[in-house]
């Protein structure tokens, strides 16, 4: 009985530690919007993953569009028609 409990606890600990050390990188896709207004404006970015492109909106008006590049450490370079960030 004790051996069975020890085995179950060991298995649970191994699974928890294995899940915490996952190397899956998050992907950039979908839409992102500020939770609160920024100086009276709401900013949104829509990402099209298949095309590696984005569209930036301020107060639901399109202000820029372009492509993005993946880089290391989950940092992305956005190359818009008007601005690079």
N, CA and C of each residue as an Amber inpcrd file, in Angstrom:
protein
   255
   0.8210000  -1.1930000   0.0000000   0.0000000   0.0000000   0.0000000
   0.8700000   1.2640000   0.0000000   1.9020000   1.2910000   0.8530000
   2.7870000   2.4560000   0.9160000   3.5570000   2.6120000  -0.3920000
   3.9200000   1.4880000  -0.9960000   4.6640000   1.5390000  -2.2470000
   3.7940000   2.1320000  -3.3560000   2.5250000   1.7890000  -3.3590000
   1.5950000   2.2980000  -4.3540000   1.4010000   3.8130000  -4.1940000
   1.2690000   4.2870000  -2.9630000   1.1090000   5.7180000  -2.7000000
   2.3730000   6.4670000  -3.0940000   3.5300000   5.9200000  -2.7450000
   4.8120000   6.5400000  -3.0980000   4.9540000   6.6310000  -4.6190000
   4.5740000   5.5820000  -5.3190000   4.6590000   5.5710000  -6.7770000
   3.7420000   6.6270000  -7.3810000   2.5250000   6.7470000  -6.8800000
   1.5760000   7.7360000  -7.3930000   2.0770000   9.1650000  -7.1350000
   2.5880000   9.4320000  -5.9300000   3.1120000  10.7550000  -5.6120000
   4.3180000  11.0960000  -6.4810000   5.1790000  10.1230000  -6.6880000
   6.3540000  10.3340000  -7.5430000   5.9320000  10.6600000  -8.9700000
   4.9360000   9.9480000  -9.4770000   4.4450000  10.1740000 -10.8270000
   3.8370000  11.5740000 -10.9600000   3.0760000  11.9830000  -9.9680000
   2.4660000  13.3140000  -9.9890000   3.5340000  14.3980000  -9.9670000
   4.5420000  14.2520000  -9.1310000   5.6250000  15.2360000  -9.0410000
   6.3850000  15.3200000 -10.3580000   6.6690000  14.1760000 -10.9700000
   7.3890000  14.1630000 -12.2530000   6.5700000  14.8540000 -13.3340000
   5.2600000  14.5930000 -13.3760000   4.4080000  15.2280000 -14.3810000
   4.3180000  16.7390000 -14.1670000   4.2240000  17.1690000 -12.9200000
   4.1740000  18.6060000 -12.6360000   5.4680000  19.2930000 -13.0260000
   6.5920000  18.7060000 -12.6720000   7.8800000  19.2980000 -13.0260000
   8.1010000  19.2810000 -14.5290000   7.6680000  18.2280000 -15.1830000
   7.8020000  18.1480000 -16.6390000   6.9740000  19.2010000 -17.3370000
   5.7790000  19.4830000 -16.8300000   4.9250000  20.5070000 -17.4140000
   5.4770000  21.9000000 -17.2140000   6.1750000  22.1260000 -16.1160000
   6.7350000  23.4580000 -15.8410000   7.9590000  23.7510000 -16.6870000
   8.6060000  22.7480000 -17.2110000   9.8180000  22.9570000 -17.9980000
   9.5540000  22.7950000 -19.4890000   8.3240000  22.9370000 -19.9040000
   7.9710000  22.7890000 -21.3070000   8.6960000  23.8420000 -22.1440000
   9.1390000  23.4520000 -23.3400000   9.8630000  24.3780000 -24.2100000
   8.9990000  24.8330000 -25.3840000   7.6920000  24.7260000 -25.2770000
   6.7990000  25.1580000 -26.3460000   6.8040000  26.6850000 -26.3960000
   7.0830000  27.2210000 -27.5680000   7.0970000  28.6670000 -27.7470000
   5.6940000  29.1520000 -28.0980000   5.2420000  30.2290000 -27.4790000
   3.9290000  30.7590000 -27.8370000   3.9560000  31.3420000 -29.2420000
   2.8310000  31.2570000 -29.9270000   2.7580000  31.8110000 -31.2680000
   2.0040000  33.1260000 -31.2400000   2.3380000  33.9720000 -32.1600000
   1.6930000  35.2720000 -32.2810000   0.5940000  35.1320000 -33.3240000
  -0.6690000  35.2020000 -32.8890000  -1.7990000  35.1300000 -33.8180000
  -3.0380000  35.6960000 -33.1440000  -3.9790000  36.1390000 -33.9460000
  -5.2200000  36.6620000 -33.4000000  -5.1850000  38.1690000 -33.2670000
  -5.9870000  38.6900000 -32.3300000  -6.0800000  40.1300000 -32.1010000
  -5.7010000  40.4570000 -30.6700000  -5.0440000  41.5790000 -30.5060000
  -4.6350000  42.0470000 -29.1930000  -5.1070000  43.4980000 -29.0440000
  -5.6730000  43.8180000 -27.8790000  -6.1720000  45.1680000 -27.6400000
  -5.7870000  45.6030000 -26.2390000  -5.5200000  46.8980000 -26.0770000
  -5.2100000  47.4180000 -24.7520000  -6.4460000  47.2920000 -23.8650000
  -6.2180000  46.9830000 -22.5920000  -7.3350000  46.8460000 -21.6610000
  -7.9080000  48.2020000 -21.2930000  -7.0460000  49.1640000 -21.0770000
  -7.4700000  50.5190000 -20.7330000  -7.0450000  51.4490000 -21.8520000
  -7.6840000  52.5830000 -21.8980000  -7.3000000  53.5260000 -22.9430000
  -5.9050000  54.0880000 -22.6430000  -5.1830000  54.3730000 -23.7100000
  -3.8510000  54.9530000 -23.6120000  -3.9790000  56.3940000 -24.0920000
  -3.9530000  57.3200000 -23.1460000  -4.1350000  58.7530000 -23.4630000
  -5.4250000  58.9920000 -24.2440000  -6.4730000  58.2610000 -23.8970000
  -7.7650000  58.4470000 -24.5570000  -7.9680000  57.6100000 -25.8030000
  -7.0150000  56.7370000 -26.1380000  -7.1160000  55.9250000 -27.3400000
  -7.1030000  54.4430000 -26.9790000  -7.8070000  53.6330000 -27.7740000
  -7.7300000  52.1890000 -27.6590000  -6.9280000  51.6750000 -28.8480000
  -5.9250000  50.8640000 -28.5690000  -5.0220000  50.3730000 -29.6050000
  -5.2380000  48.8780000 -29.7780000  -5.3190000  48.4340000 -31.0240000
  -5.5190000  47.0210000 -31.3370000  -4.5800000  46.6210000 -32.4610000
  -4.0750000  45.3980000 -32.3790000  -3.2550000  44.8320000 -33.4500000
  -3.8590000  43.4920000 -33.8220000  -4.0950000  43.2950000 -35.1000000
  -4.6280000  42.0460000 -35.6230000  -3.5080000  41.3370000 -36.3740000
  -3.2680000  40.0710000 -36.0380000  -2.1580000  39.3030000 -36.6060000
  -2.6930000  38.2120000 -37.5250000  -2.1800000  38.1410000 -38.7530000
  -2.4850000  37.0480000 -39.6750000  -1.2310000  36.1780000 -39.7520000
  -1.2560000  35.0630000 -39.0310000  -0.0670000  34.2360000 -38.8710000
   0.3920000  33.6190000 -40.1960000  -0.5190000  33.1360000 -41.0350000
  -0.1210000  32.4650000 -42.2850000   0.6300000  33.4110000 -43.2080000
   0.2760000  34.6860000 -43.1760000   0.9070000  35.6690000 -44.0550000
   2.0150000  36.4430000 -43.3670000   2.2300000  36.2110000 -42.0650000
   3.1830000  36.9790000 -41.2520000   2.9240000  38.4720000 -41.3940000
   1.6490000  38.8550000 -41.3180000   1.3000000  40.2580000 -41.4740000
   0.4650000  40.7310000 -40.2910000   0.3450000  42.0480000 -40.1800000
  -0.4310000  42.6400000 -39.0960000  -1.1420000  43.8860000 -39.6010000
  -2.1870000  44.2670000 -38.8690000  -2.8900000  45.5220000 -39.0950000
  -3.0440000  46.1810000 -37.7330000  -2.6840000  47.4570000 -37.6420000
  -2.7830000  48.1950000 -36.3820000  -3.9500000  49.1790000 -36.4660000
  -4.7520000  49.1980000 -35.4080000  -5.9120000  50.0900000 -35.3380000
  -5.8010000  50.9690000 -34.1050000  -6.2490000  52.2030000 -34.2410000
  -6.4140000  53.0930000 -33.0910000  -7.8540000  53.5790000 -33.1410000
  -8.5880000  53.3070000 -32.0480000 -10.0220000  53.6250000 -31.9870000
 -10.7670000  53.0750000 -33.2040000 -10.4850000  51.8250000 -33.5450000
 -11.1390000  51.0890000 -34.6400000 -10.8910000  51.6820000 -36.0250000
  -9.8710000  52.4960000 -36.1590000  -9.4810000  53.0260000 -37.4630000
  -8.1140000  52.4710000 -37.8160000  -7.9950000  51.9700000 -39.0240000
  -6.7130000  51.4140000 -39.4590000  -5.6920000  52.5370000 -39.5970000
  -4.5360000  52.3550000 -38.9290000  -3.4860000  53.3700000 -39.0060000
  -2.2030000  52.8480000 -39.6410000  -2.0040000  51.5260000 -39.6550000
  -0.7860000  50.9680000 -40.2440000  -1.0060000  49.4950000 -40.5330000
  -0.2450000  48.9830000 -41.4700000  -0.2420000  47.5570000 -41.7760000
   1.1280000  47.1920000 -42.3050000   1.4630000  45.9150000 -42.2100000
   2.7710000  45.4820000 -42.6800000   3.0120000  44.0280000 -42.3500000
   4.2810000  43.6770000 -42.2550000   4.6660000  42.2930000 -41.9510000
   5.4590000  42.2820000 -40.6500000   5.5810000  41.0970000 -40.0770000
   6.3960000  40.9640000 -38.8730000   7.3770000  39.8300000 -39.0540000
   8.4830000  39.9160000 -38.3360000   9.5250000  38.8900000 -38.3650000
   9.6710000  38.2930000 -36.9810000   9.7690000  36.9710000 -36.9380000
  10.0960000  36.2850000 -35.6870000  11.5570000  36.5240000 -35.3770000
  11.8510000  36.6690000 -34.1200000  13.2420000  36.6970000 -33.7070000
  13.3670000  35.8570000 -32.4450000  14.5370000  35.7540000 -31.9260000
  14.7490000  34.9300000 -30.7440000  14.1190000  35.5750000 -29.5170000
  13.8850000  34.7790000 -28.5000000  13.3390000  35.2320000 -27.2110000
  11.9500000  35.8420000 -27.3240000  11.1410000  35.3760000 -28.2940000
   9.7610000  35.8390000 -28.4600000   9.6590000  37.3490000 -28.6260000
  10.6020000  37.9290000 -29.3400000  10.5690000  39.3530000 -29.6710000
  10.2830000  39.4350000 -31.1670000   9.3320000  40.2680000 -31.5400000
   8.9350000  40.3790000 -32.9310000   9.2480000  41.7810000 -33.4500000
   9.6810000  41.8570000 -34.6920000   9.9400000  43.1430000 -35.3360000
   8.7960000  43.3950000 -36.3130000   8.0450000  44.4580000 -36.0590000
   6.9060000  44.8130000 -36.8850000   7.3590000  45.8590000 -37.9000000
   7.2640000  45.5350000 -39.1760000   7.6700000  46.4560000 -40.2420000
   6.4180000  46.9540000 -40.9420000   5.9240000  48.0920000 -40.4870000
   4.7250000  48.6780000 -41.0610000   5.0400000  49.5800000 -42.2330000
   3.9980000  49.9680000 -42.9560000   4.1630000  50.9000000 -44.0720000
   4.5630000  52.2850000 -43.5730000   4.1540000  52.6160000 -42.3290000
   4.4410000  53.9320000 -41.7850000   5.4810000  53.9350000 -40.6780000
   5.5980000  52.8120000 -39.9640000   6.4880000  52.7840000 -38.8040000
   7.0220000  51.3690000 -38.5690000   8.2420000  51.2800000 -38.0650000
   8.8350000  49.9980000 -37.6860000   8.9380000  49.9850000 -36.1680000
   8.3990000  48.9430000 -35.5540000   8.4990000  48.8280000 -34.1050000
   8.6810000  47.3880000 -33.7080000
